[in-house]
Amino acid sequence: MYSVDFVLNDYTQFQFVGPPGAGAITLNCYVWPVVLQDGRLWHESDFGYADVLRRLAPGVVVSTSEATGTGLRIDLDTGTLVIHPERGETWSDIAEISGFPDQAWMVWRAGEGSFEDLA
């Protein structure tokens, strides 16, 4: 991950290096992700949260996972992003990813897939 962008009062955008010859892979988060860094969980309401998010970049993706009840998890060598809002925190799109060479993209929504527990 090489970029963390805050779109004022709207969403957070993370950009990752794509495969050779491709552009950036872009992950838009429409809910505030939780950050796990140095054994501490950071939430959007915590003083210093934006600084912790920024310190994730540059970071190399070590692993990713998604599951009902835990949402999306992106483990970087600099920390971890956990995207799983509380029930009632979102009513629509949670996150979307795009920028793959084959033009594939994915949208995660409350009540669907790994976020079915938020219905």
Backbone bond lengths (Angstrom), bond angles and torsions (degrees), N, CA, C in turn:
res aa  C-N    CA-C-N  psi(-1)  N-CA   C-N-CA  omega(-1)  CA-C   N-CA-C  phi
1 M - - - 1.450 - - 1.522 106.93 -
2 Y 1.302 115.41 128.90 1.459 118.02 -177.70 1.523 113.69 -119.36
3 S 1.325 117.97 -3.64 1.457 118.33 -176.79 1.523 110.95 -149.25
4 V 1.328 115.59 138.08 1.462 123.44 172.11 1.517 105.73 -126.60
5 D 1.327 116.51 119.22 1.466 121.16 -179.50 1.521 109.61 -120.14
6 F 1.316 115.50 135.63 1.458 121.81 176.18 1.520 107.96 -103.48
7 V 1.308 116.70 116.50 1.455 120.93 175.61 1.529 104.94 -94.64
8 L 1.320 114.60 109.34 1.460 123.17 -167.48 1.527 113.82 -42.28
9 N 1.311 114.86 120.81 1.468 123.51 175.94 1.525 113.53 54.26
10 D 1.324 117.33 26.22 1.452 118.64 -177.89 1.523 112.44 -132.31
11 Y 1.330 117.53 -64.66 1.464 119.61 -178.14 1.524 110.51 -159.37
12 T 1.330 115.09 171.95 1.457 122.61 177.25 1.518 107.89 -115.38
13 Q 1.316 116.21 139.02 1.462 120.91 -178.34 1.528 108.93 -121.49
14 F 1.326 115.09 131.24 1.456 122.18 177.74 1.520 107.90 -116.82
15 Q 1.322 116.79 135.51 1.468 120.19 178.66 1.518 109.72 -118.99
16 F 1.329 113.29 137.97 1.449 122.05 -177.12 1.522 108.80 -123.07
17 V 1.322 116.32 149.92 1.460 120.76 174.59 1.521 107.96 -67.63
18 G 1.331 116.13 128.61 1.459 121.21 178.66 1.514 111.68 -87.14
19 P 1.321 115.79 -175.51 1.461 119.86 177.52 1.530 110.67 -62.05
20 P 1.335 117.26 158.53 1.471 119.96 179.05 1.531 111.55 -52.26
21 G 1.320 115.96 134.15 1.452 121.52 179.91 1.520 114.72 83.86
22 A 1.316 117.25 -5.40 1.472 121.08 -179.66 1.529 108.95 -106.11
23 G 1.294 115.31 168.10 1.460 120.46 177.05 1.520 110.85 -84.46
24 A 1.304 114.98 -160.71 1.460 121.41 -179.01 1.530 110.93 -76.78
25 I 1.313 115.31 147.67 1.459 122.31 169.53 1.527 104.86 -92.43
26 T 1.319 117.30 126.73 1.465 121.78 -175.08 1.513 110.59 -114.53
27 L 1.327 116.28 127.31 1.461 123.34 175.55 1.513 107.75 -113.62
28 N 1.331 117.17 114.33 1.456 122.56 174.52 1.519 108.12 -97.52
29 C 1.325 116.88 128.87 1.464 122.24 177.69 1.523 108.25 -112.26
30 Y 1.319 115.83 121.47 1.464 121.04 -178.85 1.518 111.95 -96.03
31 V 1.319 115.58 3.74 1.466 123.33 170.49 1.523 105.78 -128.55
32 W 1.311 117.60 157.45 1.462 120.08 179.98 1.517 109.46 -77.05
33 P 1.332 117.71 121.37 1.465 119.12 176.53 1.531 110.75 -72.78
34 V 1.308 114.88 154.81 1.455 121.18 171.74 1.528 106.12 -89.13
35 V 1.309 116.74 142.45 1.463 121.41 178.57 1.519 108.70 -113.16
36 L 1.316 115.51 130.36 1.457 121.73 173.08 1.517 106.66 -107.26
37 Q 1.335 115.26 116.62 1.456 119.65 -178.83 1.525 108.75 -146.22
38 D 1.310 115.60 130.02 1.470 122.31 179.45 1.527 111.92 53.21
39 G 1.332 116.44 39.95 1.457 121.16 176.04 1.518 115.60 78.63
40 R 1.320 117.86 6.38 1.473 121.41 -179.19 1.520 110.27 -119.54
41 L 1.333 115.70 140.44 1.464 121.48 173.07 1.519 109.07 -90.59
42 W 1.323 115.89 130.43 1.462 122.36 178.68 1.525 109.07 -113.97
43 H 1.334 115.56 128.40 1.464 122.81 177.91 1.527 108.96 -111.75
44 E 1.315 116.09 159.54 1.461 121.81 -176.90 1.523 112.33 -54.57
45 S 1.303 118.41 -31.58 1.465 121.30 -178.16 1.533 113.11 -80.17
46 D 1.335 117.80 -7.39 1.466 121.34 -179.67 1.525 111.48 -78.54
47 F 1.321 115.77 135.27 1.455 120.70 174.89 1.528 108.38 -61.25
48 G 1.314 117.67 127.96 1.463 121.99 -179.31 1.513 114.18 95.49
49 Y 1.341 117.13 -1.50 1.478 121.27 -178.06 1.531 112.28 -55.90
50 A 1.318 117.44 -47.16 1.469 120.45 -178.68 1.529 110.80 -62.20
51 D 1.318 117.13 -37.22 1.465 120.41 178.08 1.526 111.02 -64.87
52 V 1.320 116.68 -40.44 1.466 121.02 178.89 1.530 109.81 -64.31
53 L 1.331 116.88 -42.88 1.470 119.74 177.26 1.524 110.90 -59.48
54 R 1.322 115.98 -45.48 1.464 119.78 -179.69 1.524 112.14 -63.01
55 R 1.339 117.19 -34.06 1.461 120.32 -179.34 1.531 112.97 -71.83
56 L 1.312 118.17 -9.26 1.467 120.42 175.73 1.532 110.93 -69.95
57 A 1.324 116.08 -24.25 1.471 120.26 -178.74 1.525 109.18 -104.90
58 P 1.316 118.31 138.60 1.456 125.61 -2.50 1.530 110.79 -77.54
59 G 1.303 115.22 144.45 1.460 120.54 179.49 1.508 110.89 -147.81
60 V 1.313 115.89 146.83 1.465 122.46 179.46 1.525 109.09 -98.80
61 V 1.322 117.16 131.26 1.458 121.19 177.35 1.525 108.57 -69.38
62 V 1.327 115.20 123.65 1.453 122.00 179.53 1.530 110.05 -95.84
63 S 1.345 115.97 -40.99 1.466 120.54 178.10 1.529 108.79 -162.22
64 T 1.316 114.76 162.02 1.463 121.79 174.61 1.523 107.89 -137.01
65 S 1.323 115.86 154.51 1.462 120.15 175.05 1.513 108.74 -155.51
66 E 1.326 114.24 159.20 1.462 119.75 172.11 1.510 108.30 -149.18
67 A 1.327 114.66 141.23 1.459 120.09 -178.74 1.525 108.95 -160.31
68 T 1.325 115.55 151.38 1.453 120.79 175.73 1.521 108.99 -60.02
69 G 1.303 115.90 133.01 1.457 121.21 179.14 1.513 113.91 94.04
70 T 1.335 117.24 -21.69 1.459 120.16 178.68 1.522 112.14 -122.55
71 G 1.335 118.26 -13.93 1.456 121.75 177.62 1.505 112.68 71.29
72 L 1.328 115.58 -139.79 1.462 122.05 -178.80 1.522 109.72 -100.62
73 R 1.312 115.11 142.63 1.466 120.88 176.86 1.526 107.89 -135.38
74 I 1.312 116.07 127.63 1.455 122.30 177.34 1.521 107.47 -121.42
75 D 1.332 115.44 110.36 1.454 121.11 178.90 1.527 108.86 -92.25
76 L 1.317 115.67 121.88 1.461 122.79 177.04 1.529 108.26 -111.57
77 D 1.294 116.49 164.36 1.460 118.23 175.36 1.527 111.86 -72.74
78 T 1.324 117.59 -4.80 1.465 123.19 179.22 1.524 113.47 -109.61
79 G 1.322 117.93 -4.78 1.460 122.17 -178.14 1.516 109.73 151.72
80 T 1.316 116.52 -172.09 1.459 121.76 -175.55 1.525 110.93 -131.39
81 L 1.335 115.79 135.78 1.465 122.24 171.38 1.523 108.13 -100.03
82 V 1.322 116.74 130.79 1.465 121.88 175.45 1.520 106.80 -121.63
83 I 1.324 115.08 120.84 1.464 120.59 -178.09 1.517 107.72 -113.34
84 H 1.314 115.31 99.14 1.464 121.68 177.33 1.519 108.12 -158.39
85 P 1.332 116.73 93.10 1.469 119.27 -177.52 1.523 111.79 -68.08
86 E 1.301 114.54 162.41 1.461 120.36 173.03 1.521 108.28 -75.27
87 R 1.310 116.33 154.43 1.465 120.38 176.02 1.529 108.38 -58.28
88 G 1.322 116.27 134.15 1.459 121.39 -178.98 1.525 113.37 89.53
89 E 1.327 117.31 -9.49 1.468 120.46 179.23 1.527 111.24 -80.04
90 T 1.327 116.27 -20.44 1.458 120.87 178.95 1.524 108.97 -146.45
91 W 1.330 114.81 151.24 1.456 119.51 177.78 1.516 111.02 -125.75
92 S 1.286 117.74 2.19 1.462 121.04 -175.39 1.523 109.97 -144.01
93 D 1.326 116.60 -129.54 1.462 121.09 -177.88 1.528 111.33 -66.69
94 I 1.328 115.23 138.30 1.456 122.27 177.58 1.524 109.39 -101.12
95 A 1.328 115.91 -46.57 1.465 121.02 -178.93 1.515 109.15 -158.60
96 E 1.324 115.48 160.69 1.467 120.35 173.47 1.522 108.75 -146.83
97 I 1.323 115.10 148.26 1.454 120.90 179.55 1.520 108.69 -128.83
98 S 1.331 115.95 140.70 1.463 120.97 -179.35 1.526 108.96 -155.39
99 G 1.343 115.02 175.41 1.450 121.03 176.62 1.513 113.95 106.85
100 F 1.321 117.14 9.82 1.456 120.45 -179.51 1.524 110.64 -77.03
101 P 1.329 117.61 150.03 1.469 121.03 -178.37 1.529 113.99 -55.79
102 D 1.346 117.20 -31.24 1.469 120.40 -178.81 1.530 112.15 -88.05
103 Q 1.347 116.46 8.19 1.471 123.31 179.91 1.531 112.96 70.34
104 A 1.333 117.88 10.53 1.468 121.01 177.36 1.532 109.35 -65.13
105 W 1.319 115.88 151.49 1.451 122.11 176.28 1.520 107.96 -152.35
106 M 1.301 116.66 165.42 1.466 121.33 -177.46 1.512 108.19 -147.30
107 V 1.329 115.47 140.43 1.458 122.10 174.34 1.520 107.62 -123.16
108 W 1.319 116.78 133.42 1.458 121.88 174.84 1.521 107.97 -105.40
109 R 1.338 115.33 132.79 1.469 121.43 -178.11 1.522 110.13 -128.94
110 A 1.320 114.91 151.37 1.462 120.37 175.61 1.528 109.18 -59.37
111 G 1.320 116.19 134.74 1.458 121.43 178.29 1.508 114.15 88.74
112 E 1.347 117.97 -1.19 1.456 121.37 -178.60 1.522 110.34 -125.03
113 G 1.340 116.02 148.96 1.466 122.49 173.01 1.517 112.66 50.79
114 S 1.316 116.08 -128.60 1.465 120.12 -176.49 1.531 113.01 -72.20
115 F 1.328 116.70 -0.68 1.471 121.23 176.18 1.529 111.38 -115.95
116 E 1.330 116.70 21.20 1.464 120.17 -179.52 1.528 111.79 -63.82
117 D 1.320 117.76 -22.78 1.453 121.24 178.37 1.524 112.61 -69.92
118 L 1.326 117.77 -9.94 1.476 120.93 -179.37 1.522 112.81 -95.66
119 A 1.335 117.07 6.79 1.483 121.09 -179.69 1.508 110.92 -70.88
